[in-house]
């Protein structure tokens, strides 16, 4: 039996006995016994009642037993861009998001849900499939989390043993997010034992989420299951080491069925890395990934290729302790490619051709690779140099105004291999470079505005080397 529960039972029994004894003494006093003893018993009963009341408040204080919050935001974004096929497209996306969070028993149980509704509108002639459409309302996030130790009164927050379980639609990230950074329908276990933290994952993709395979029968939907485990070592003051293993099993069906091409992409990822601080305000992150498994090559529906690919990421960032809060960052991203993939680095159709080894990396993570080019990290070397500052922080209205820039350089791993941009059809290695500029401004606690412009300058890998621009701006009102 739980110690605190047992203690409370004992105290309650004692209280009952004392009350009975007090009643007896009261009768005795009325029969001629002294009243001071009866008053003493009443005082002891009051002390016992106060003790029990304090215990109840410590175990489940009224102000933290139930904590309910809710809110949302309304946003309006406008995109103006050149995708290399059409020199100008205009796309508008107003949206509404509503969220609620419920914490029970001082955070031992937590429930979170977020709904999103968007309206997508392309100027006539600019659309890809539909000119305008409602998207949602969809459950964007929705999960239940239990702190096992706290819920069953096994541990307190100061104990070195912690265990949380979260079930539902949630953001899942392994390592620094280079291999896996997706919203998934998942069961995630997060356990901490002294300096070790172990994360276990059982998950499946959201059905409407785009597939990494851009082939027509499987592009618009995804049915993958993920199984993974990650171990972090947090014993160092300024560094966190991690290692993980992740399995991806593809159950995506073809719509319509393609009799002469299979699309299953079943892979495993083994990664190691670290993040932390080299010196004061000098931060770093790195992740190294090996991918293996099986894929189907171009035109294959019986034979499967062996996946054998590498990827890694290294980044550093320095922040100055001075007025305007400037910072600068450098990052190098690499994702292996395959010289036999002439039309697509990640798809089965138009993919690997001519041998049984597929050395093109295809992951489920996320990195900023530029807004105008925005290539998928496969068959590419990418270098990023950027920075930002708050130039008017001494002016109250502009205290949260940030400006910054990012510059990108792209080069193929295999010059004959394809990258995600299908217009890069030349067998050349130099893909091009891009410069991005951004302004983020929180005008008030509940109102923010952002604008970002990027210009991509294609290199030798493109026949059409005209500059491509991408501009978007939008406002968000939170409530």
C-alpha positions as a Python dict, from the first residue, in 0.01 Angstrom:
ca = {
    (1, 'X'): (0, 0, 0),
    (2, 'X'): (119, 351, -72),
    (3, 'X'): (295, 498, 234),
    (4, 'X'): (101, 826, 234),
    (5, 'X'): (-233, 644, 204),
    (6, 'X'): (-141, 411, 492),
    (7, 'X'): (-39, 708, 708),
    (8, 'X'): (-365, 886, 642),
    (9, 'X'): (-565, 572, 736),
    (10, 'X'): (-376, 544, 1064),
    (11, 'X'): (-430, 911, 1141),
    (12, 'X'): (-798, 885, 1055),
    (13, 'X'): (-842, 583, 1285),
    (14, 'X'): (-662, 772, 1562),
    (15, 'X'): (-889, 1069, 1503),
    (16, 'X'): (-1200, 854, 1537),
    (17, 'X'): (-1071, 702, 1859),
    (18, 'X'): (-986, 1044, 1993),
    (19, 'X'): (-1329, 1177, 1906),
    (20, 'X'): (-1488, 880, 2084),
    (21, 'X'): (-1259, 933, 2382),
    (22, 'X'): (-1344, 1305, 2380),
    (23, 'X'): (-1710, 1221, 2390),
    (24, 'X'): (-1656, 990, 2683),
    (25, 'X'): (-1459, 1256, 2870),
    (26, 'X'): (-1732, 1511, 2799),
    (27, 'X'): (-1991, 1278, 2950),
    (28, 'X'): (-1755, 1227, 3241),
    (29, 'X'): (-1722, 1602, 3289),
    (30, 'X'): (-2098, 1643, 3288),
    (31, 'X'): (-2113, 1375, 3553),
    (32, 'X'): (-1876, 1567, 3777),
    (33, 'X'): (-1536, 1523, 3606),
    (34, 'X'): (-1310, 1821, 3535),
    (35, 'X'): (-1367, 2021, 3213),
    (36, 'X'): (-998, 2112, 3146),
    (37, 'X'): (-928, 1759, 3022),
    (38, 'X'): (-1217, 1783, 2776),
    (39, 'X'): (-1086, 2110, 2640),
    (40, 'X'): (-744, 1953, 2594),
    (41, 'X'): (-896, 1673, 2386),
    (42, 'X'): (-1082, 1922, 2170),
    (43, 'X'): (-755, 2106, 2111),
    (44, 'X'): (-584, 1780, 2012),
    (45, 'X'): (-871, 1705, 1773),
    (46, 'X'): (-824, 2046, 1614),
    (47, 'X'): (-452, 1978, 1572),
    (48, 'X'): (-529, 1644, 1405),
    (49, 'X'): (-783, 1809, 1173),
    (50, 'X'): (-529, 2075, 1076),
    (51, 'X'): (-265, 1809, 1007),
    (52, 'X'): (-501, 1614, 783),
    (53, 'X'): (-598, 1933, 602),
    (54, 'X'): (-231, 2019, 542),
    (55, 'X'): (-172, 1668, 403),
    (56, 'X'): (-461, 1706, 163),
    (57, 'X'): (-328, 2040, 42),
    (58, 'X'): (23, 1902, -4),
    (59, 'X'): (-101, 1602, -202),
    (60, 'X'): (-357, 1787, -414),
    (61, 'X'): (-370, 2164, -355),
    (62, 'X'): (-691, 2317, -480),
    (63, 'X'): (-515, 2573, -700),
    (64, 'X'): (-316, 2304, -886),
    (65, 'X'): (-549, 2004, -874),
    (66, 'X'): (-722, 2130, -1186),
    (67, 'X'): (-560, 2380, -1424),
    (68, 'X'): (-754, 2448, -1743),
    (69, 'X'): (-632, 2685, -2014),
    (70, 'X'): (-748, 2761, -2365),
    (71, 'X'): (-666, 2999, -2646),
    (72, 'X'): (-599, 3026, -3014),
    (73, 'X'): (-490, 3250, -3294),
    (74, 'X'): (-606, 3391, -3625),
    (75, 'X'): (-350, 3429, -3903),
    (76, 'X'): (-337, 3559, -4258),
    (77, 'X'): (-42, 3480, -4487),
    (78, 'X'): (30, 3580, -4847),
    (79, 'X'): (289, 3399, -5063),
    (80, 'X'): (433, 3532, -5389),
    (81, 'X'): (684, 3305, -5562),
    (82, 'X'): (850, 3167, -5875),
    (83, 'X'): (879, 2787, -5872),
    (84, 'X'): (1085, 2750, -6190),
    (85, 'X'): (782, 2639, -6390),
    (86, 'X'): (570, 2952, -6366),
    (87, 'X'): (739, 3284, -6305),
    (88, 'X'): (470, 3415, -6071),
    (89, 'X'): (224, 3246, -5838),
    (90, 'X'): (20, 3412, -5563),
    (91, 'X'): (-123, 3206, -5279),
    (92, 'X'): (-320, 3326, -4975),
    (93, 'X'): (-385, 3128, -4659),
    (94, 'X'): (-603, 3263, -4378),
    (95, 'X'): (-641, 3031, -4083),
    (96, 'X'): (-786, 2972, -3739),
    (97, 'X'): (-637, 2762, -3459),
    (98, 'X'): (-796, 2678, -3124),
    (99, 'X'): (-625, 2494, -2842),
    (100, 'X'): (-698, 2376, -2491),
    (101, 'X'): (-482, 2229, -2216),
    (102, 'X'): (-597, 2054, -1898),
    (103, 'X'): (-361, 1966, -1613),
    (104, 'X'): (-488, 1745, -1332),
    (105, 'X'): (-334, 1666, -994),
    (106, 'X'): (-49, 1917, -1015),
    (107, 'X'): (56, 1805, -1365),
    (108, 'X'): (44, 1429, -1305),
    (109, 'X'): (-206, 1410, -1590),
    (110, 'X'): (-212, 1644, -1888),
    (111, 'X'): (-442, 1666, -2189),
    (112, 'X'): (-377, 1891, -2488),
    (113, 'X'): (-573, 1940, -2811),
    (114, 'X'): (-539, 2183, -3102),
    (115, 'X'): (-769, 2225, -3399),
    (116, 'X'): (-671, 2404, -3722),
    (117, 'X'): (-882, 2534, -4007),
    (118, 'X'): (-730, 2696, -4318),
    (119, 'X'): (-860, 2833, -4642),
    (120, 'X'): (-623, 2804, -4939),
    (121, 'X'): (-668, 3042, -5230),
    (122, 'X'): (-457, 3070, -5546),
    (123, 'X'): (-497, 3349, -5795),
    (124, 'X'): (-672, 3211, -6107),
    (125, 'X'): (-421, 3018, -6316),
    (126, 'X'): (-166, 2989, -6032),
    (127, 'X'): (-304, 2673, -5871),
    (128, 'X'): (-143, 2327, -5877),
    (129, 'X'): (-459, 2119, -5827),
    (130, 'X'): (-743, 2335, -5690),
    (131, 'X'): (-775, 2710, -5706),
    (132, 'X'): (-939, 2731, -5363),
    (133, 'X'): (-1022, 2484, -5091),
    (134, 'X'): (-1096, 2450, -4721),
    (135, 'X'): (-848, 2242, -4524),
    (136, 'X'): (-1000, 2117, -4202),
    (137, 'X'): (-1108, 2156, -3938),
    (138, 'X'): (-840, 1902, -3851),
    (139, 'X'): (-700, 1776, -3524),
    (140, 'X'): (-352, 1927, -3553),
    (141, 'X'): (-233, 1802, -3212),
    (142, 'X'): (-413, 1596, -2951),
    (143, 'X'): (-256, 1390, -2673),
    (144, 'X'): (-278, 1266, -2317),
    (145, 'X'): (32, 1250, -2094),
    (146, 'X'): (78, 1084, -1758),
    (147, 'X'): (368, 1138, -1520),
    (148, 'X'): (373, 784, -1381),
    (149, 'X'): (572, 856, -1067),
    (150, 'X'): (369, 1157, -967),
    (151, 'X'): (33, 1005, -1057),
    (152, 'X'): (88, 697, -839),
    (153, 'X'): (276, 887, -568),
    (154, 'X'): (593, 688, -637),
    (155, 'X'): (829, 981, -691),
    (156, 'X'): (849, 1357, -658),
    (157, 'X'): (1005, 1603, -906),
    (158, 'X'): (1339, 1594, -723),
    (159, 'X'): (1383, 1217, -759),
    (160, 'X'): (1636, 1091, -1018),
    (161, 'X'): (1380, 844, -1154),
    (162, 'X'): (1110, 986, -1381),
    (163, 'X'): (874, 827, -1632),
    (164, 'X'): (627, 999, -1865),
    (165, 'X'): (402, 841, -2124),
    (166, 'X'): (235, 1048, -2397),
    (167, 'X'): (-32, 902, -2626),
    (168, 'X'): (-185, 1075, -2928),
    (169, 'X'): (-105, 1312, -3212),
    (170, 'X'): (215, 1492, -3119),
    (171, 'X'): (542, 1636, -3249),
    (172, 'X'): (817, 1373, -3244),
    (173, 'X'): (1186, 1455, -3278),
    (174, 'X'): (1487, 1226, -3253),
    (175, 'X'): (1833, 1374, -3199),
    (176, 'X'): (1847, 1725, -3339),
    (177, 'X'): (1565, 1646, -3581),
    (178, 'X'): (1783, 1573, -3883),
    (179, 'X'): (1637, 1226, -3937),
    (180, 'X'): (1297, 1251, -3768),
    (181, 'X'): (1097, 1565, -3692),
    (182, 'X'): (731, 1502, -3774),
    (183, 'X'): (382, 1519, -3625),
    (184, 'X'): (282, 1155, -3569),
    (185, 'X'): (8, 951, -3405),
    (186, 'X'): (231, 799, -3141),
    (187, 'X'): (288, 638, -2807),
    (188, 'X'): (606, 787, -2661),
    (189, 'X'): (780, 674, -2342),
    (190, 'X'): (1023, 916, -2179),
    (191, 'X'): (1213, 774, -1882),
    (192, 'X'): (1497, 932, -1685),
    (193, 'X'): (1737, 740, -1464),
    (194, 'X'): (2002, 963, -1307),
    (195, 'X'): (2203, 1096, -1607),
    (196, 'X'): (2043, 868, -1866),
    (197, 'X'): (1726, 953, -2053),
    (198, 'X'): (1558, 683, -2264),
    (199, 'X'): (1286, 762, -2521),
    (200, 'X'): (1080, 483, -2676),
    (201, 'X'): (852, 533, -2976),
    (202, 'X'): (564, 345, -3139),
    (203, 'X'): (404, 562, -3409),
    (204, 'X'): (232, 591, -3743),
    (205, 'X'): (213, 877, -3990),
    (206, 'X'): (-91, 1098, -4025),
    (207, 'X'): (-280, 971, -4329),
    (208, 'X'): (-313, 1305, -4506),
    (209, 'X'): (52, 1398, -4456),
    (210, 'X'): (256, 1413, -4781),
    (211, 'X'): (478, 1116, -4862),
    (212, 'X'): (853, 1141, -4918),
    (213, 'X'): (786, 944, -5238),
    (214, 'X'): (647, 1195, -5490),
    (215, 'X'): (515, 926, -5724),
    (216, 'X'): (157, 993, -5830),
    (217, 'X'): (-3, 681, -5669),
    (218, 'X'): (145, 751, -5322),
    (219, 'X'): (222, 1124, -5317),
    (220, 'X'): (-92, 1254, -5147),
    (221, 'X'): (-102, 1017, -4850),
    (222, 'X'): (123, 818, -4622),
    (223, 'X'): (89, 505, -4407),
    (224, 'X'): (417, 436, -4232),
    (225, 'X'): (487, 286, -3894),
    (226, 'X'): (785, 394, -3684),
    (227, 'X'): (954, 205, -3405),
    (228, 'X'): (1245, 370, -3231),
    (229, 'X'): (1456, 415, -2921),
    (230, 'X'): (1687, 699, -2824),
    (231, 'X'): (1930, 721, -2533),
    (232, 'X'): (2061, 1057, -2409),
    (233, 'X'): (2347, 1104, -2165),
    (234, 'X'): (2297, 1425, -1964),
    (235, 'X'): (2578, 1387, -1712),
    (236, 'X'): (2791, 1665, -1862),
    (237, 'X'): (2710, 2020, -1764),
    (238, 'X'): (2746, 2171, -2112),
    (239, 'X'): (2696, 1876, -2345),
    (240, 'X'): (2420, 1628, -2420),
    (241, 'X'): (2516, 1311, -2608),
    (242, 'X'): (2260, 1096, -2785),
    (243, 'X'): (2227, 784, -2994),
    (244, 'X'): (1920, 632, -3155),
    (245, 'X'): (1784, 355, -3373),
    (246, 'X'): (1470, 408, -3583),
    (247, 'X'): (1277, 164, -3801),
    (248, 'X'): (1039, 278, -4077),
    (249, 'X'): (794, 28, -4228),
    (250, 'X'): (596, 146, -4530),
    (251, 'X'): (233, 34, -4569),
    (252, 'X'): (122, 309, -4809),
    (253, 'X'): (-126, 179, -5068),
    (254, 'X'): (-122, 284, -5434),
    (255, 'X'): (-406, 502, -5561),
    (256, 'X'): (-454, 383, -5834),
    (257, 'X'): (-263, 53, -5839),
    (258, 'X'): (50, 51, -6054),
    (259, 'X'): (106, -304, -6182),
    (260, 'X'): (461, -243, -6303),
    (261, 'X'): (604, -40, -6017),
    (262, 'X'): (615, -98, -5641),
    (263, 'X'): (673, 192, -5403),
    (264, 'X'): (745, 48, -5056),
    (265, 'X'): (1040, 214, -4881),
    (266, 'X'): (1136, 25, -4564),
    (267, 'X'): (1441, 167, -4391),
    (268, 'X'): (1633, 178, -4065),
    (269, 'X'): (1834, 470, -3928),
    (270, 'X'): (2118, 460, -3674),
    (271, 'X'): (2235, 797, -3550),
    (272, 'X'): (2469, 953, -3296),
    (273, 'X'): (2531, 1313, -3208),
    (274, 'X'): (2570, 1585, -2950),
    (275, 'X'): (2457, 1935, -2872),
    (276, 'X'): (2562, 2186, -2614),
    (277, 'X'): (2799, 2472, -2548),
    (278, 'X'): (3169, 2496, -2634),
    (279, 'X'): (3209, 2818, -2438),
    (280, 'X'): (2990, 3096, -2301),
    (281, 'X'): (2730, 3182, -2570),
    (282, 'X'): (2909, 2955, -2820),
    (283, 'X'): (2668, 2670, -2896),
    (284, 'X'): (2695, 2373, -3130),
    (285, 'X'): (2499, 2074, -3260),
    (286, 'X'): (2592, 1771, -3470),
    (287, 'X'): (2420, 1454, -3589),
    (288, 'X'): (2556, 1162, -3796),
    (289, 'X'): (2320, 909, -3954),
    (290, 'X'): (2358, 578, -4133),
    (291, 'X'): (2056, 453, -4330),
    (292, 'X'): (1997, 96, -4445),
    (293, 'X'): (1695, -106, -4559),
    (294, 'X'): (1520, -184, -4886),
    (295, 'X'): (1365, 21, -5167),
    (296, 'X'): (1226, -36, -5513),
    (297, 'X'): (1415, 101, -5810),
    (298, 'X'): (1269, 252, -6126),
    (299, 'X'): (1042, 0, -6298),
    (300, 'X'): (1084, -266, -6026),
    (301, 'X'): (789, -452, -5880),
    (302, 'X'): (957, -782, -5782),
    (303, 'X'): (1319, -702, -5700),
    (304, 'X'): (1418, -474, -5410),
    (305, 'X'): (1735, -269, -5384),
    (306, 'X'): (1954, -245, -5075),
    (307, 'X'): (1964, 103, -4918),
    (308, 'X'): (2312, 209, -4806),
    (309, 'X'): (2327, 583, -4737),
    (310, 'X'): (2486, 842, -4509),
    (311, 'X'): (2394, 1189, -4386),
    (312, 'X'): (2529, 1434, -4131),
    (313, 'X'): (2485, 1783, -3997),
    (314, 'X'): (2721, 2020, -3811),
    (315, 'X'): (2630, 2365, -3681),
    (316, 'X'): (2760, 2637, -3451),
    (317, 'X'): (2607, 2958, -3319),
    (318, 'X'): (2753, 3252, -3128),
    (319, 'X'): (2554, 3514, -2936),
    (320, 'X'): (2693, 3844, -2807),
    (321, 'X'): (2607, 3985, -2465),
    (322, 'X'): (2551, 4342, -2578),
    (323, 'X'): (2290, 4585, -2700),
    (324, 'X'): (2080, 4464, -2997),
    (325, 'X'): (2149, 4097, -2904),
    (326, 'X'): (2332, 4000, -3227),
    (327, 'X'): (2408, 3641, -3320),
    (328, 'X'): (2574, 3455, -3607),
    (329, 'X'): (2536, 3090, -3711),
    (330, 'X'): (2704, 2851, -3953),
    (331, 'X'): (2571, 2510, -4057),
    (332, 'X'): (2682, 2234, -4294),
    (333, 'X'): (2431, 1974, -4411),
    (334, 'X'): (2511, 1662, -4610),
    (335, 'X'): (2277, 1393, -4743),
    (336, 'X'): (2412, 1121, -4971),
    (337, 'X'): (2288, 1068, -5325),
    (338, 'X'): (2298, 806, -5599),
    (339, 'X'): (2434, 870, -5947),
    (340, 'X'): (2182, 620, -6091),
    (341, 'X'): (1884, 820, -5969),
    (342, 'X'): (1839, 1037, -6276),
    (343, 'X'): (1493, 1181, -6211),
    (344, 'X'): (1419, 1163, -5837),
    (345, 'X'): (1636, 1130, -5524),
    (346, 'X'): (1357, 987, -5306),
    (347, 'X'): (1087, 834, -5528),
    (348, 'X'): (1066, 479, -5664),
    (349, 'X'): (942, 579, -6010),
    (350, 'X'): (1228, 763, -6181),
    (351, 'X'): (1457, 658, -5899),
    (352, 'X'): (1740, 406, -5868),
    (353, 'X'): (1833, 243, -6198),
    (354, 'X'): (2099, 0, -6314),
    (355, 'X'): (2223, -164, -5991),
    (356, 'X'): (2093, -313, -5668),
    (357, 'X'): (2240, -54, -5429),
    (358, 'X'): (2052, 264, -5345),
    (359, 'X'): (2289, 515, -5182),
    (360, 'X'): (2043, 807, -5177),
    (361, 'X'): (1947, 929, -4830),
    (362, 'X'): (1579, 995, -4756),
    (363, 'X'): (1487, 1100, -4403),
    (364, 'X'): (1187, 1240, -4219),
    (365, 'X'): (1354, 1535, -4048),
    (366, 'X'): (1353, 1908, -4103),
    (367, 'X'): (1606, 2183, -4160),
    (368, 'X'): (1585, 2532, -4307),
    (369, 'X'): (1728, 2489, -4658),
    (370, 'X'): (1607, 2824, -4795),
    (371, 'X'): (1260, 2938, -4892),
    (372, 'X'): (1315, 2999, -5264),
    (373, 'X'): (1507, 2681, -5353),
    (374, 'X'): (1387, 2475, -5051),
    (375, 'X'): (1544, 2146, -5165),
    (376, 'X'): (1488, 1817, -4986),
    (377, 'X'): (1807, 1700, -4815),
    (378, 'X'): (1914, 1426, -5055),
    (379, 'X'): (2213, 1415, -5292),
    (380, 'X'): (2323, 1753, -5161),
    (381, 'X'): (2589, 1945, -4976),
    (382, 'X'): (2436, 2258, -4820),
    (383, 'X'): (2622, 2537, -4642),
    (384, 'X'): (2430, 2802, -4447),
    (385, 'X'): (2565, 3126, -4298),
    (386, 'X'): (2328, 3358, -4116),
    (387, 'X'): (2264, 3593, -3830),
    (388, 'X'): (2030, 3845, -3681),
    (389, 'X'): (1983, 4121, -3423),
    (390, 'X'): (1727, 4344, -3253),
    (391, 'X'): (1832, 4689, -3380),
    (392, 'X'): (1573, 4901, -3197),
    (393, 'X'): (1537, 4721, -2864),
    (394, 'X'): (1563, 5046, -2664),
    (395, 'X'): (1240, 5169, -2821),
    (396, 'X'): (950, 5009, -2636),
    (397, 'X'): (735, 4948, -2946),
    (398, 'X'): (1028, 4791, -3132),
    (399, 'X'): (1178, 4597, -2843),
    (400, 'X'): (1078, 4265, -3003),
    (401, 'X'): (1169, 4359, -3360),
    (402, 'X'): (1425, 4119, -3509),
    (403, 'X'): (1592, 4136, -3849),
    (404, 'X'): (1825, 3881, -4000),
    (405, 'X'): (1958, 3697, -4301),
    (406, 'X'): (2058, 3347, -4415),
    (407, 'X'): (2281, 3266, -4712),
    (408, 'X'): (2290, 2919, -4869),
    (409, 'X'): (2526, 2741, -5108),
    (410, 'X'): (2416, 2415, -5278),
    (411, 'X'): (2619, 2147, -5453),
    (412, 'X'): (2527, 1793, -5559),
    (413, 'X'): (2689, 1487, -5406),
    (414, 'X'): (2667, 1302, -5743),
    (415, 'X'): (2651, 1545, -6033),
    (416, 'X'): (2456, 1296, -6250),
    (417, 'X'): (2206, 1224, -5975),
    (418, 'X'): (1877, 1406, -5937),
    (419, 'X'): (1778, 1647, -5661),
    (420, 'X'): (1425, 1721, -5546),
    (421, 'X'): (1385, 2012, -5791),
    (422, 'X'): (1289, 1839, -6115),
    (423, 'X'): (1388, 2145, -6322),
    (424, 'X'): (1757, 2085, -6231),
    (425, 'X'): (1800, 1850, -6527),
    (426, 'X'): (2164, 1907, -6620),
    (427, 'X'): (2438, 1659, -6522),
    (428, 'X'): (2631, 1926, -6335),
    (429, 'X'): (2728, 1954, -5968),
    (430, 'X'): (2685, 2323, -5895),
    (431, 'X'): (2319, 2381, -5797),
    (432, 'X'): (2338, 2750, -5706),
    (433, 'X'): (2310, 2985, -5409),
    (434, 'X'): (2041, 3175, -5222),
    (435, 'X'): (2005, 3475, -4995),
    (436, 'X'): (1715, 3517, -4754),
    (437, 'X'): (1616, 3816, -4539),
    (438, 'X'): (1356, 3825, -4265),
    (439, 'X'): (1183, 4061, -4022),
    (440, 'X'): (994, 3932, -3718),
    (441, 'X'): (809, 4186, -3509),
    (442, 'X'): (594, 4128, -3202),
    (443, 'X'): (398, 4453, -3196),
    (444, 'X'): (209, 4355, -2881),
    (445, 'X'): (178, 4055, -2655),
    (446, 'X'): (-95, 3913, -2879),
    (447, 'X'): (-6, 4054, -3223),
    (448, 'X'): (293, 3967, -3442),
    (449, 'X'): (398, 4027, -3801),
    (450, 'X'): (659, 3859, -4017),
    (451, 'X'): (800, 3902, -4365),
    (452, 'X'): (1062, 3694, -4543),
    (453, 'X'): (1210, 3728, -4889),
    (454, 'X'): (1445, 3488, -5061),
    (455, 'X'): (1618, 3492, -5399),
    (456, 'X'): (1766, 3175, -5549),
    (457, 'X'): (2030, 3204, -5822),
    (458, 'X'): (2042, 2871, -6014),
    (459, 'X'): (2378, 2722, -6112),
    (460, 'X'): (2505, 2487, -6381),
    (461, 'X'): (2254, 2215, -6288),
    (462, 'X'): (1976, 2425, -6447),
    (463, 'X'): (1907, 2503, -6809),
    (464, 'X'): (1699, 2806, -6709),
    (465, 'X'): (1922, 3010, -6479),
    (466, 'X'): (1692, 3306, -6421),
    (467, 'X'): (1657, 3421, -6060),
    (468, 'X'): (1371, 3280, -5856),
    (469, 'X'): (1209, 3489, -5585),
    (470, 'X'): (993, 3385, -5293),
    (471, 'X'): (817, 3639, -5071),
    (472, 'X'): (571, 3580, -4792),
    (473, 'X'): (425, 3798, -4521),
    (474, 'X'): (156, 3754, -4260),
    (475, 'X'): (7, 3862, -3930),
    (476, 'X'): (-97, 3652, -3631),
    (477, 'X'): (-338, 3760, -3357),
    (478, 'X'): (-338, 3539, -3049),
    (479, 'X'): (-611, 3522, -2789),
}
